[in-house]
Amino acid sequence: MIKKEKNFSLLQKKFENFYQKMLLIRKFEEKAAQFYGMGKISGFCHLYIGQEAVVVGMLSAATKDDKHITSYRDHGHMLALGSNPGSIMAELMGKVTGCSKGKGGSMHMFDPASNFYGGHGIVGAQVSIGTGIAFAEKYLDTKGITYVYFGDGAANQGQVYEAFNMAKLWNLPVVYVLENNEYALGTSVHRSTGHTELYKRGESFGIPGIRVDGMDVREMEKAAIKASSYVNEGKGPFLIEAKTYRYKGHSMSDPATYRSKEEVREVIDKRDPIKNFKSFTLKNKYLSEEKLDEIEFLVKEKVQKAVKFAEESPFPASKDLYKDVD
């Protein structure tokens, strides 16, 4: 009985963490969308709304020694890793207190303290860079895994397969996470890709892959544990295709007219990762309505503090324009 109670308590704590992280990403990104519309955020801005379960589930298997890298849709990954929301919001607003000193904006965020290596604007470039980080991990024998996130659009880039080949040739400690959100900018994966079983893309290199429901944080957790176990056994890289969906356009400047409102609404109604996970925790009595309300209050408070910090922060001084530029 004591063991069962302990296990239940551990699950409660884990699920509370899942819900808090996914909700933080959702609320933060909604605020970013609002600020973009108000002109407080400018430039390119790619939101992670709808895809929250992917990175939150993946991080359940990560350790403090592991490294993480993604594309320009990067706010959610940083928040899940525990980076300061105020620093992220400040970066979005171009403030000097931002994680890249206000010079990177939405697309180029970094936080070495959280082992987050970007935030990269060139489609597919992070796969090559991440593979290089994994090479360094093996060369230095640091025991860490590198988690490399990329989308279905990047999956058709040549450098991705060059990276796959090198990763398998040297059996590098890397997990590739293909976030298939169905649309590469404005083109459906079914229109851009001859073979849509993207988890099989590594097979010719000897890299095993699996397809996972990226809208279910628990399924992502299982996939993360499987992939990290495989890599930790010294077998080399592993590929996960997370079938997910972005609710917003490719970026804030994209009206997403290439898909119907009915399609988006159906996904939100039936597959929303946060709503469905909340229902699961209530049904199985892992979390109560009171606890969920408490988490939501704390998340909203955290986002408000991030906004206050960003708005009160100064812009970079003109004299610093050429600093940090090689």
C-alpha positions as CSV (number, residue, x, y, z in Angstrom):
1,M,0.0,0.0,0.0
2,I,2.8,2.4,0.9
3,K,4.6,1.7,-2.4
4,K,1.4,2.3,-4.4
5,E,0.8,5.6,-2.5
6,K,4.4,6.7,-3.2
7,N,4.1,5.8,-6.9
8,F,0.8,7.7,-7.1
9,S,2.4,10.7,-5.4
10,L,5.3,10.7,-7.9
11,L,2.9,10.5,-10.8
12,Q,1.0,13.5,-9.3
13,K,4.2,15.5,-9.1
14,K,5.2,14.6,-12.6
15,F,1.8,15.3,-14.2
16,E,1.7,18.6,-12.3
17,N,5.0,19.5,-13.9
18,F,3.8,18.5,-17.3
19,Y,0.7,20.6,-17.0
20,Q,2.5,23.6,-15.7
21,K,5.1,23.6,-18.4
22,M,2.6,23.1,-21.3
23,L,0.3,25.8,-19.9
24,L,3.2,28.2,-19.4
25,I,4.2,27.8,-23.1
26,R,0.6,28.3,-24.2
27,K,0.0,31.4,-22.1
28,F,3.4,33.0,-22.9
29,E,2.9,32.5,-26.7
30,E,-0.6,33.9,-26.5
31,K,0.8,37.0,-24.9
32,A,3.5,37.2,-27.5
33,A,0.9,37.0,-30.2
34,Q,-1.0,39.9,-28.5
35,F,2.1,42.0,-28.2
36,Y,3.0,41.4,-31.9
37,G,-0.4,42.7,-32.9
38,M,0.2,45.8,-30.7
39,G,3.5,46.4,-32.4
40,K,5.5,45.7,-29.2
41,I,7.2,42.8,-30.9
42,S,8.4,43.1,-34.5
43,G,10.3,41.1,-37.1
44,F,9.7,37.4,-37.5
45,C,7.9,35.6,-34.7
46,H,7.0,31.9,-34.9
47,L,4.7,30.6,-32.2
48,Y,4.6,27.1,-30.6
49,I,0.9,27.0,-29.8
50,G,-0.4,23.5,-30.3
51,Q,3.0,21.8,-30.1
52,E,3.6,22.1,-26.4
53,A,3.4,18.4,-25.6
54,V,6.4,17.6,-27.9
55,V,9.2,19.3,-26.0
56,V,7.6,18.9,-22.5
57,G,7.4,15.1,-23.1
58,M,10.8,14.9,-24.5
59,L,12.4,16.7,-21.6
60,S,11.1,14.1,-19.2
61,A,13.9,11.8,-20.2
62,A,16.6,14.5,-20.4
63,T,19.4,15.0,-17.8
64,K,21.3,18.1,-16.8
65,D,24.2,17.1,-19.0
66,D,22.1,16.9,-22.2
67,K,22.1,19.6,-24.9
68,H,19.2,21.0,-26.9
69,I,18.9,22.8,-30.2
70,T,16.0,23.7,-32.4
71,S,14.9,26.0,-35.3
72,Y,13.4,29.5,-35.1
73,R,10.3,28.2,-33.4
74,D,12.2,28.3,-30.1
75,H,10.3,30.1,-27.3
76,G,8.6,26.9,-26.1
77,H,11.8,24.9,-25.9
78,M,13.4,27.5,-23.7
79,L,10.5,27.8,-21.4
80,A,10.3,24.0,-21.0
81,L,14.0,24.0,-20.2
82,G,13.4,26.5,-17.4
83,S,14.9,29.6,-19.0
84,N,13.8,32.9,-17.5
85,P,10.4,33.9,-19.1
86,G,11.3,37.6,-18.5
87,S,14.6,37.2,-20.4
88,I,12.7,35.5,-23.3
89,M,10.0,38.2,-23.5
90,A,12.6,40.9,-23.3
91,E,14.4,39.3,-26.2
92,L,11.2,39.3,-28.2
93,M,10.8,43.0,-27.5
94,G,14.4,43.7,-28.5
95,K,15.4,44.8,-25.0
96,V,19.0,44.6,-23.6
97,T,18.0,42.3,-20.8
98,G,16.9,39.7,-23.3
99,C,18.7,36.3,-23.5
100,S,20.6,37.5,-26.7
101,K,20.8,41.1,-25.4
102,G,17.9,42.2,-27.7
103,K,19.9,41.5,-30.8
104,G,18.6,38.1,-31.7
105,G,14.8,38.5,-31.4
106,S,12.4,35.6,-31.8
107,M,14.5,33.5,-34.1
108,H,17.9,33.6,-32.4
109,M,17.6,32.8,-28.8
110,F,20.3,31.1,-26.7
111,D,20.7,30.1,-23.1
112,P,23.9,28.1,-22.4
113,A,23.0,28.0,-18.7
114,S,20.0,25.7,-19.7
115,N,22.1,23.9,-22.3
116,F,20.0,25.5,-25.0
117,Y,22.0,26.2,-28.1
118,G,19.5,28.0,-30.3
119,G,17.2,29.2,-32.0
120,H,18.5,29.0,-35.7
121,G,17.0,30.8,-38.7
122,I,18.3,28.7,-41.5
123,V,16.0,25.8,-42.3
124,G,17.7,22.6,-41.3
125,A,21.0,24.2,-40.1
126,Q,20.4,23.2,-36.5
127,V,20.5,19.6,-37.5
128,S,24.1,19.9,-38.7
129,I,25.1,22.1,-35.7
130,G,23.4,19.7,-33.3
131,T,25.1,16.7,-34.8
132,G,28.4,18.6,-34.3
133,I,27.5,19.2,-30.6
134,A,26.8,15.4,-30.3
135,F,30.3,14.8,-31.9
136,A,31.8,17.0,-29.2
137,E,30.0,15.1,-26.5
138,K,31.4,11.8,-27.7
139,Y,34.9,13.2,-28.4
140,L,35.1,14.7,-24.9
141,D,33.3,11.6,-23.3
142,T,30.9,13.8,-21.4
143,K,28.1,11.3,-21.5
144,G,25.4,13.8,-22.6
145,I,22.8,13.3,-25.3
146,T,22.0,16.1,-27.8
147,Y,18.3,16.5,-28.7
148,V,17.9,18.1,-32.1
149,Y,14.5,19.4,-33.1
150,F,13.5,20.2,-36.7
151,G,10.3,20.3,-38.7
152,D,8.8,18.4,-41.7
153,G,10.0,21.2,-44.0
154,A,13.6,20.8,-42.8
155,A,13.3,17.1,-43.3
156,N,13.7,17.6,-47.1
157,Q,17.0,19.6,-46.7
158,G,20.2,17.9,-48.0
159,Q,22.3,18.8,-45.0
160,V,19.9,16.8,-42.7
161,Y,21.0,13.6,-44.5
162,E,24.6,14.5,-44.5
163,A,24.3,14.9,-40.7
164,F,22.4,11.6,-40.4
165,N,25.2,9.8,-42.3
166,M,27.9,11.3,-40.0
167,A,25.9,10.6,-36.9
168,K,25.5,6.9,-37.7
169,L,29.0,6.5,-39.0
170,W,30.4,7.6,-35.7
171,N,27.4,6.4,-33.6
172,L,26.9,9.8,-32.0
173,P,24.7,10.3,-28.9
174,V,21.9,12.3,-30.6
175,V,18.1,12.1,-30.7
176,Y,16.5,13.7,-33.7
177,V,13.0,15.0,-33.0
178,L,11.1,15.7,-36.1
179,E,8.2,17.9,-35.2
180,N,5.8,17.2,-38.0
181,N,3.2,20.0,-37.7
182,E,1.7,19.1,-41.1
183,Y,2.7,22.4,-42.9
184,A,6.1,23.5,-44.0
185,L,5.5,27.3,-44.1
186,G,2.3,27.1,-46.2
187,T,2.7,23.7,-48.0
188,S,1.1,20.6,-46.6
189,V,3.4,17.7,-46.0
190,H,1.3,15.6,-48.4
191,R,2.0,18.1,-51.2
192,S,5.7,18.5,-50.5
193,T,6.8,15.0,-49.6
194,G,6.7,11.9,-51.7
195,H,7.0,9.5,-48.8
196,T,5.2,10.9,-45.7
197,E,6.3,8.3,-43.2
198,L,9.0,10.7,-42.1
199,Y,10.2,8.5,-39.2
200,K,11.7,6.2,-41.8
201,R,13.9,8.9,-43.2
202,G,16.9,7.5,-41.2
203,E,16.6,3.9,-42.2
204,S,19.0,3.9,-45.1
205,F,21.7,5.2,-42.8
206,G,20.9,2.6,-40.1
207,I,19.0,5.0,-37.8
208,P,15.9,3.5,-36.3
209,G,12.8,5.7,-36.0
210,I,9.3,5.7,-34.5
211,R,6.2,7.8,-35.1
212,V,4.5,9.2,-32.0
213,D,1.3,11.2,-31.2
214,G,2.9,14.6,-30.6
215,M,-0.3,15.9,-29.1
216,D,-0.1,13.5,-26.1
217,V,2.6,14.4,-23.6
218,R,2.5,10.9,-22.1
219,E,3.2,9.3,-25.5
220,M,6.1,11.7,-26.0
221,E,7.5,10.8,-22.6
222,K,7.5,7.1,-23.6
223,A,9.2,7.9,-26.9
224,A,11.8,10.0,-25.1
225,I,12.6,7.2,-22.7
226,K,12.9,4.7,-25.5
227,A,15.1,6.9,-27.6
228,S,17.4,8.0,-24.7
229,S,17.8,4.4,-23.6
230,Y,18.8,3.4,-27.1
231,V,21.4,6.2,-27.4
232,N,22.8,5.6,-23.9
233,E,23.5,2.0,-24.8
234,G,26.0,3.4,-27.4
235,K,24.0,2.3,-30.4
236,G,24.1,5.8,-32.0
237,P,21.3,8.1,-33.2
238,F,17.6,7.7,-32.9
239,L,14.8,9.5,-34.8
240,I,11.4,10.4,-33.4
241,E,8.6,11.8,-35.7
242,A,6.2,13.6,-33.5
243,K,2.8,14.1,-35.3
244,T,1.7,17.5,-34.0
245,Y,-0.1,20.6,-35.3
246,R,0.5,24.3,-35.0
247,Y,-2.6,26.4,-34.4
248,K,-1.3,29.6,-35.7
249,G,0.3,30.5,-39.1
250,H,3.9,29.6,-39.9
251,S,4.8,33.0,-38.4
252,M,2.8,35.9,-37.2
253,S,2.8,37.4,-40.7
254,D,1.2,34.3,-42.1
255,P,-2.7,34.4,-42.3
256,A,-2.7,30.6,-42.9
257,T,-5.3,30.8,-45.7
258,Y,-4.0,27.5,-47.2
259,R,-6.0,25.5,-44.6
260,S,-9.6,25.8,-43.5
261,K,-10.8,27.1,-40.2
262,E,-12.8,23.9,-39.8
263,E,-9.6,21.9,-40.0
264,V,-7.9,23.9,-37.3
265,R,-11.1,23.9,-35.1
266,E,-11.4,20.1,-35.3
267,V,-7.8,19.7,-34.1
268,I,-8.3,22.1,-31.2
269,D,-11.6,20.5,-30.2
270,K,-10.4,16.9,-30.4
271,R,-6.6,16.8,-30.0
272,D,-5.6,19.8,-27.9
273,P,-2.6,18.6,-25.8
274,I,-3.4,20.7,-22.8
275,K,-7.2,20.2,-22.6
276,N,-6.9,16.5,-23.1
277,F,-4.2,16.1,-20.5
278,K,-6.2,18.1,-18.0
279,S,-9.2,15.8,-18.6
280,F,-6.9,12.8,-18.1
281,T,-5.6,14.0,-14.8
282,L,-9.1,14.9,-13.5
283,K,-10.6,11.6,-14.6
284,N,-7.9,9.6,-12.9
285,K,-7.8,11.8,-9.9
286,Y,-4.1,12.7,-10.3
287,L,-4.9,16.4,-10.0
288,S,-7.9,18.2,-8.6
289,E,-9.8,21.2,-10.0
290,E,-8.3,23.2,-7.2
291,K,-4.7,22.2,-8.0
292,L,-5.2,22.9,-11.7
293,D,-6.7,26.3,-10.9
294,E,-3.7,27.0,-8.7
295,I,-1.3,26.1,-11.4
296,E,-3.1,28.3,-13.9
297,F,-3.0,31.2,-11.5
298,L,0.7,30.8,-10.9
299,V,1.4,30.5,-14.7
300,K,-0.5,33.7,-15.4
301,E,1.3,35.4,-12.7
302,K,4.6,34.3,-14.1
303,V,3.7,35.6,-17.6
304,Q,2.6,38.9,-16.1
305,K,6.0,39.2,-14.3
306,A,7.8,38.4,-17.5
307,V,5.8,41.1,-19.3
308,K,6.5,43.7,-16.6
309,F,10.2,42.9,-16.7
310,A,10.4,43.2,-20.5
311,E,8.4,46.4,-20.7
312,E,10.5,48.1,-18.0
313,S,13.8,47.0,-19.5
314,P,15.7,49.5,-21.8
315,F,16.6,49.0,-25.4
316,P,20.3,48.4,-26.3
317,A,22.4,51.5,-26.5
318,S,23.4,52.7,-29.9
319,K,27.1,52.4,-28.9
320,D,26.6,48.7,-28.5
321,L,25.4,48.2,-32.1
322,Y,28.6,46.5,-33.2
323,K,29.4,44.5,-30.1
324,D,29.1,40.7,-30.2
325,V,29.3,40.9,-34.0
326,D,32.2,39.0,-35.7
